[in-house]
């Protein structure tokens, strides 16, 4: 099992990890920092780490030709994989005869082994599993699917993205000075969220760290290919977390003090131990 990291600020060196996820500016959503194509190519040429490129926005028709040029450029470099959302990637890779591996990253849709195998048979090598499924469901995918899985274990998870400029419209309606971020409290769940707006739209992040350090051992035992940690919200402790996690993995996840130490990240395990249940709300007739 390998350790992937995504950073919330510009980085030129990457310690303690096996690989890095680099969001491509203008084409990546659900990230707080992105890199230009030139910066990415420079990093690829100057690191021995595995490099995954995040290109996971829903594409417009006008994006296609430029994207083809970008993918052909990346294809000439040792890229470990490209995280994609839009299914146009499957056709583009086939049309251009690209060799770069693909990572199916359609958020909540990556939730069962049969669909993972469907995309594997279409030539997709990796799947970034959805954050809304339980550990039990993740382990089933690891056991039964042919695809190589990536599991996000520690992060302030992204929960939604809108192409609309929601904060711009909000501050205009409120006749207030525009800001690029906003904290909101959802009244039903009493859960806090962070909204951030950029050129692509509005990103929604859970204002709470998901602490999945306790599930890493189970993932290791099922031969999970990669675990994935994001720096956003953990900037002060992230390097230490990566160092300790790498040592934990290299020690075959047998050091119980690791999990105890990282209880300090909080007790939110998101959906690892809690199923998502949808219920139809009944309205009483007047």
C-alpha positions in Angstrom: 0.0 0.0 0.0 1.3 3.4 -1.0 0.7 6.9 0.5 -0.6 9.8 -1.7 -0.7 13.4 -0.6 -2.4 16.5 -1.9 -1.2 19.9 -0.6 -3.1 23.1 0.0 -0.1 25.3 -0.9 2.7 25.4 -3.4 5.3 22.7 -2.8 8.5 21.9 -4.6 9.7 19.0 -2.5 7.6 16.1 -1.2 8.8 14.1 1.8 7.5 10.9 3.4 5.1 10.0 0.6 5.1 7.6 -2.4 3.1 9.9 -4.6 1.5 13.3 -5.0 -1.8 14.6 -6.5 -1.4 17.8 -8.5 -4.6 19.6 -9.5 -4.3 21.2 -12.9 -5.3 24.9 -12.8 -8.4 25.6 -14.7 -9.4 21.9 -14.9 -9.5 20.7 -11.3 -12.2 21.1 -8.8 -12.6 20.2 -5.1 -9.1 21.4 -4.4 -7.8 24.6 -2.7 -4.5 24.9 -4.6 -3.7 24.1 -8.2 -0.7 24.1 -10.5 -0.1 25.4 -14.0 0.8 22.9 -16.7 4.4 24.3 -16.7 4.7 23.8 -13.0 3.4 20.3 -13.2 5.9 19.3 -15.9 8.7 20.9 -13.9 7.7 18.8 -10.8 7.5 15.6 -12.8 11.0 16.1 -14.2 12.5 16.9 -10.8 10.9 14.3 -8.5 11.1 10.6 -8.0 7.6 10.4 -6.5 4.7 9.0 -8.4 2.6 11.9 -9.9 -1.1 11.9 -10.4 -2.8 14.8 -12.2 -6.2 15.9 -11.1 -8.3 17.0 -14.2 -11.8 16.4 -12.7 -14.0 19.2 -13.7 -17.1 18.5 -15.9 -16.0 19.6 -19.3 -17.5 22.1 -21.7 -17.4 21.5 -25.4 -15.0 24.5 -25.7 -12.5 22.7 -23.3 -12.0 19.6 -25.5 -9.4 20.8 -28.0 -7.2 22.5 -25.4 -7.6 19.4 -23.2 -6.4 17.1 -26.0 -3.3 19.2 -26.4 -2.7 19.1 -22.6 -3.1 15.3 -22.5 -0.8 14.7 -25.4 1.8 16.8 -23.6 1.4 14.9 -20.4 1.5 11.6 -22.2 5.1 12.2 -23.1 6.0 12.3 -19.3 6.0 9.5 -16.7 2.6 10.4 -15.2 1.3 7.7 -12.9 -2.4 8.6 -13.5 -4.9 11.2 -14.4 -8.0 11.7 -12.1 -11.0 12.3 -14.3 -14.7 13.0 -13.8 -16.0 13.6 -17.3 -16.5 10.4 -19.3 -15.2 12.2 -22.4 -11.7 11.1 -21.2 -12.4 7.5 -22.3 -13.1 8.6 -25.9 -10.2 11.1 -25.9 -7.7 8.5 -24.7 -8.9 6.0 -27.3 -8.9 8.6 -30.1 -5.5 10.0 -29.3 -4.0 6.5 -28.4 -2.7 7.8 -25.2 -0.8 5.6 -22.8 -1.2 7.6 -19.6 -3.3 5.6 -17.0 -6.7 6.9 -15.9 -8.2 7.2 -12.5 -12.1 7.0 -12.3 -12.9 9.8 -9.9 -16.6 10.5 -10.2 -17.1 11.2 -6.5 -20.2 9.4 -5.1 -20.6 7.2 -8.2 -17.5 5.2 -7.4 -19.3 2.9 -4.9 -19.4 -0.8 -6.0 -17.1 -3.4 -7.4 -19.2 -4.2 -10.5 -19.1 -0.7 -11.8 -15.4 -0.5 -11.0 -14.9 -3.6 -13.1 -16.9 -2.1 -15.9 -14.5 0.9 -16.1 -11.5 -1.4 -15.7 -12.7 -3.4 -18.7 -12.8 0.0 -20.5 -9.1 0.5 -19.8 -9.3 2.5 -16.6 -6.5 1.3 -14.2 -7.5 3.1 -11.0 -10.6 4.2 -9.0 -10.8 6.9 -6.4 -13.5 5.4 -4.2 -16.4 7.5 -3.1 -16.3 9.1 0.3 -20.0 8.2 1.0 -19.5 4.4 1.3 -18.7 2.4 4.4 -15.4 0.6 5.3 -17.3 -2.7 4.8 -18.3 -1.6 1.2 -14.7 -0.4 0.5 -13.3 -3.8 1.6 -15.7 -5.6 -0.7 -14.5 -3.5 -3.6 -10.8 -4.3 -2.7 -11.6 -8.0 -2.5 -13.7 -8.4 -5.6 -12.7 -5.7 -8.1 -9.8 -6.0 -10.5 -9.3 -2.2 -10.4 -6.6 -0.6 -8.3 -8.3 1.4 -5.6 -7.4 4.7 -4.0 -9.1 5.5 -0.6 -9.2 9.1 0.9 -8.6 8.5 4.6 -7.7 11.9 6.1 -9.1 15.3 4.8 -11.6 18.0 5.1 -13.6 16.3 2.4 -15.2 18.1 -0.5 -19.0 17.4 -0.5 -20.2 19.3 -3.6 -19.2 21.6 -6.4 -21.3 24.0 -8.5 -20.3 25.8 -11.7 -22.4 28.7 -10.5 -20.7 31.7 -8.8 -22.8 31.3 -5.7 -20.8 33.6 -3.4 -20.8 36.4 -6.0 -24.5 36.2 -6.2 -25.0 35.9 -2.5 -22.9 39.0 -1.7 -24.6 41.0 -4.5 -28.0 40.1 -3.2 -26.9 41.0 0.4 -25.3 44.2 -0.9 -22.1 43.3 0.8 -18.5 43.4 -0.2 -17.7 40.2 -2.1 -15.5 37.6 -0.4 -14.1 34.3 -1.9 -15.1 32.2 1.1 -18.0 31.8 3.5 -18.8 29.5 6.4 -22.4 28.3 6.6 -24.3 26.1 9.1 -26.8 23.7 7.6 -29.9 23.9 9.8 -31.1 20.2 9.6 -27.9 18.5 10.3 -26.3 21.3 12.3 -23.2 20.7 10.3 -20.8 23.5 9.3 -19.5 23.8 5.7 -16.8 26.0 4.1 -17.6 27.5 0.7 -14.9 28.7 -1.6 -15.3 30.4 -5.0 -12.8 30.5 -7.8 -12.9 30.9 -11.6 -14.5 27.5 -12.1 -17.3 27.9 -9.6 -18.1 27.2 -5.9 -16.5 24.4 -3.8 -18.2 23.0 -0.7 -16.0 21.5 2.0 -17.1 19.8 5.2 -15.7 22.0 8.0 -14.5 19.0 10.0 -11.5 16.7 9.5 -12.4 13.1 8.6 -10.0 11.0 10.6 -9.6 7.6 8.9 -6.3 6.6 10.5 -8.1 3.8 12.3 -9.1 2.1 9.0 -5.7 2.1 7.4 -4.8 -1.3 8.9 -7.9 -2.9 7.4 -7.1 -1.4 4.0 -3.6 -2.7 4.2 -4.7 -6.2 5.0 -6.9 -6.1 1.9 -4.0 -4.9 -0.3 -5.4 -1.5 -1.0 -3.2 0.2 -3.6 -3.1 3.7 -2.3 -4.4 5.8 0.7 -4.9 9.5 0.1 -4.4 12.4 2.5 -5.2 16.1 1.9 -3.4 18.9 3.7 -6.2 21.4 3.7 -7.2 22.1 7.3 -4.2 20.2 8.6 -1.4 22.5 7.6 0.3 22.6 11.0 0.4 18.8 11.5 0.5 17.5 7.9 4.2 16.7 7.5 4.3 14.9 10.8 1.2 13.0 9.9 2.7 11.9 6.6 5.9 10.8 8.2 4.2 8.8 10.9 1.8 7.2 8.4 4.6 6.2 6.1 6.4 4.5 9.0 3.1 2.9 10.0 2.6 1.4 6.5 6.2 0.3 6.2 5.8 -1.5 9.6 2.8 -3.4 8.2 0.4 -1.3 10.3 1.2 -3.1 13.5 2.0 0.0 15.7 -1.1 0.6 17.8 0.4 3.8 19.1 -0.1 5.4 15.7 -3.9 5.2 15.8 -3.9 6.4 19.4 -1.7 9.4 18.6 -3.9 10.5 15.8 -7.0 10.5 17.8 -6.1 14.1 18.2 -7.5 14.7 14.7 -11.0 14.1 16.1 -13.5 11.4 16.2 -15.3 12.1 12.9 -15.0 9.0 10.7 -17.5 10.3 8.1 -19.1 7.3 6.5 -16.6 4.6 7.2 -18.8 3.2 10.0 -22.1 4.9 9.1 -24.3 3.9 6.1 -26.0 6.5 4.0 -29.7 6.0 4.2 -32.2 7.9 2.0 -35.7 8.3 3.3 -38.8 9.8 1.6 -40.3 12.5 3.7 -44.0 12.2 4.0 -46.1 15.3 4.0 -49.3 15.3 6.0 -52.4 16.5 4.1 -54.1 19.6 5.5 
